[in-house]
Amino acid sequence: MSFFVDIVTEDSFYENLTLGIVKILEGTPCVKNVQVDRRPGCDRNALASWEQRHCCVMPDDLRNFYASIDGFLLTWSLEISGEEFPLGRLEVGSLGELKRFVGTKEQQSEAEASLPENPDLPSLSPRCKLFELGHCGSSKVYLAYVSPEVDPGIWLYHEASLRWLRLADGFTKYFRMLLIHLGLPLWQYCATGLPMPTWVEQIYLLVGPNLLPTTVKPSQSVSRTLWNEGSPNAIDPAIFKSKEFKQRNVRKK
């Protein structure tokens, strides 16, 4: 099944962006109140200002994303015994929320004194530029610029164990992971194999058992339907350019 179209309307843009997950959720009996927050894109001056302020070049896929939509939010609820419970939250903050994280002097000093042996690993040292993309429990998700020689990647910093766990090589892959995991609680823990509370595991067993690494034979679920019936391709960057082009035409009118 393909969701890509030649003429990009606002509806088709969001359908392409989410790989059809909205229709799949809306067609699932136990899922209620699927809401997508629709936002305009950022202008080029705002993107250029961000890069100048932080002295770094934004990855192309992330730049294309913000040029088309200033952040993303999709929420949905699960109905159990006639009562709705807010459950799924798929979120990417706005450009204004993509701020650099600067640790305390103590954190920076400790990081400088114990730099990781692996030069590709992020740290709280001021040498590494960290921009907060989201949070997961007490942990945080960062766009990390480790060094000029290493392409920026997306990492989870697990504060309880002071560990860095790589989530994705780039934003496109991270966004697809967000969709596949349906924005379930602590999905970044699930993706990196970190232990989750029992109540969270119960939610995964109910909604997406195939997402749990311990599940051998997953049953049919919302997330599995997305795998089976959704587009197998990665998010097409062309949809961002099409929406940006359409927005420019609207402004001219």
C-alpha positions in Angstrom: 0.0 0.0 0.0 1.4 3.4 -1.0 0.6 6.8 0.5 2.6 9.0 -1.9 0.7 11.3 -4.3 1.7 13.8 -6.9 -0.4 16.7 -5.7 0.4 17.6 -2.1 -2.6 18.9 -0.2 -2.5 19.5 3.5 -4.4 16.2 4.1 -2.1 14.2 1.9 1.0 15.8 3.4 0.1 14.6 6.8 -0.9 11.2 5.5 2.5 10.9 3.8 4.3 12.3 6.8 2.7 9.7 9.2 2.9 6.8 6.7 -0.9 6.4 7.0 -0.8 5.8 10.8 -3.7 8.1 11.4 -6.1 6.0 9.3 -4.9 2.8 10.9 -5.4 4.2 14.4 -8.8 5.6 13.5 -9.8 2.2 12.1 -8.9 0.3 15.3 -11.9 -0.2 17.6 -10.1 0.3 20.9 -8.4 3.5 19.8 -10.3 6.8 20.3 -9.8 10.5 19.9 -6.9 10.6 17.4 -5.8 14.2 17.1 -3.1 15.7 14.9 -1.9 19.3 15.6 -1.4 21.0 12.2 1.2 23.7 12.1 2.8 25.9 9.4 6.5 25.5 8.5 9.3 27.7 9.6 10.6 30.3 7.2 14.2 30.2 5.9 15.3 33.1 8.0 14.3 31.3 11.2 16.3 28.2 10.2 19.3 30.3 9.2 19.1 32.2 12.5 19.2 28.9 14.4 22.3 27.7 12.6 24.1 31.1 13.0 23.2 31.3 16.7 24.5 27.8 17.4 27.4 27.8 14.9 26.4 24.5 13.3 24.6 23.2 10.2 21.3 21.5 10.8 21.0 18.1 9.1 19.2 18.2 5.8 16.3 16.0 6.8 15.6 17.9 10.0 15.9 21.2 8.1 13.4 20.0 5.5 11.1 18.9 8.4 11.1 22.3 10.0 10.7 24.1 6.7 7.4 22.2 6.3 6.0 21.9 9.8 7.1 23.7 13.0 7.0 20.6 15.2 4.6 17.7 15.3 2.1 16.3 17.8 -0.2 13.4 17.4 -2.2 12.0 20.4 -4.6 9.1 20.8 -6.5 7.4 23.6 -7.2 3.8 24.4 -10.7 2.7 25.4 -10.9 0.1 28.2 -14.2 -1.0 29.7 -15.9 2.1 28.2 -13.4 4.6 29.6 -10.8 6.4 27.6 -7.2 6.7 28.7 -4.7 9.1 27.0 -1.9 6.8 25.9 -0.1 7.6 22.6 1.9 10.8 22.2 4.0 11.3 19.1 5.8 14.6 19.5 8.6 16.6 18.0 9.1 20.0 19.5 9.0 23.2 17.6 12.2 24.9 16.3 12.0 27.4 19.2 12.1 24.4 21.6 15.2 22.9 19.9 17.6 24.5 22.4 21.1 23.7 23.3 21.6 21.8 26.6 24.4 23.1 28.7 25.1 21.2 31.8 26.2 22.6 35.1 29.8 23.4 35.7 30.1 20.3 37.8 28.7 18.2 35.1 31.0 19.7 32.5 34.1 19.3 34.7 33.2 15.6 35.4 32.6 15.1 31.7 36.0 16.7 30.8 37.8 14.6 33.4 36.2 11.3 32.1 35.9 11.7 28.4 34.7 8.4 26.7 37.3 6.2 25.1 35.1 6.1 22.0 35.4 9.5 20.3 32.0 9.0 18.5 30.2 8.9 21.9 28.5 12.1 23.1 29.3 13.6 26.5 28.2 16.5 28.7 31.5 18.2 27.9 31.1 21.6 26.3 33.0 20.2 23.3 29.8 18.3 22.4 26.8 20.3 21.3 23.5 18.8 22.5 20.0 19.9 21.4 17.0 18.5 23.2 14.5 16.8 20.9 12.4 15.2 23.6 12.3 13.3 26.8 11.6 9.8 28.0 10.8 9.5 31.6 13.8 11.0 33.5 16.0 10.5 30.4 16.3 12.9 27.4 16.7 12.6 23.7 19.3 14.7 22.1 20.5 15.7 18.6 24.2 15.4 19.3 27.1 17.1 17.5 30.0 15.1 18.9 32.7 16.6 16.7 33.2 18.2 13.3 34.4 14.8 12.0 31.3 12.9 13.1 27.8 13.4 11.5 25.2 14.5 14.1 23.0 11.7 15.4 20.1 11.2 17.8 20.9 9.7 21.2 19.2 8.8 24.4 20.9 9.9 27.6 19.9 7.5 30.4 20.4 9.6 33.5 19.9 6.8 36.0 23.0 4.9 34.6 24.7 7.9 33.0 24.8 5.9 29.7 24.5 7.2 26.1 22.4 5.0 23.8 22.2 5.6 20.1 18.7 5.8 18.8 19.1 6.7 15.1 21.7 7.9 12.6 19.4 10.8 11.6 16.1 12.4 12.1 14.2 10.6 9.3 14.9 7.2 11.0 14.1 8.6 14.4 10.7 9.9 13.2 9.9 6.5 11.6 10.8 4.8 14.9 8.4 7.2 16.7 5.6 6.2 14.3 6.3 2.5 14.5 6.2 2.6 18.3 2.9 4.6 18.2 4.2 7.2 20.7 3.7 4.6 23.5 5.1 5.5 27.0 8.9 5.0 27.2 9.2 3.8 23.6 12.8 5.0 23.5 13.5 2.5 26.3 11.8 -0.2 24.3 13.8 0.6 21.2 17.2 0.5 23.0 16.4 -2.5 25.2 16.3 -0.7 28.5 14.1 -2.2 31.2 10.6 -0.8 31.6 8.1 -0.8 34.5 5.7 -3.7 34.5 2.6 -1.5 33.8 4.3 -0.2 30.7 5.1 -3.7 29.5 1.4 -4.6 30.0 0.5 -1.7 27.7 2.9 -3.0 25.0 1.5 -6.5 25.3 -2.0 -5.1 24.7 -1.2 -2.6 21.9 2.1 -3.7 20.3 3.5 -6.9 21.6 5.7 -7.3 18.5 7.6 -4.2 19.7 8.9 -6.0 22.8 12.3 -7.7 22.2 11.1 -10.7 24.4 8.1 -11.4 22.3 8.7 -14.4 20.0 5.4 -14.8 18.1 3.6 -11.4 18.1 -0.1 -11.4 17.7 -2.0 -9.0 15.6 -1.8 -5.5 17.0 -2.1 -1.8 16.0 1.7 -1.5 15.5 1.9 -4.8 13.6 -0.8 -3.6 11.3 1.3 -0.5 10.5 4.2 -2.8 9.6 2.1 -5.1 7.4 -0.2 -2.5 5.7 1.9 0.7 5.9 4.4 1.9 3.4 7.7 -0.1 3.7 9.7 2.9 2.5 11.4 5.6 4.6 9.7 9.0 4.8 10.2 10.7 1.4 12.0 14.1 1.8 10.2 15.3 -1.3 7.0 15.7 0.6 8.6 18.4 2.7 9.8 20.3 -0.4 6.3 20.0 -2.0 4.6 21.5 1.0 7.2 24.2 1.3 6.6 25.1 -2.4 2.8 25.0 -1.9 3.1 27.3 1.1 5.2 29.9 -0.9 2.5 29.9 -3.6 -0.2 30.5 -1.0 1.7 33.4 0.5 2.2 35.0 -2.9 -1.5 35.0 -3.5 
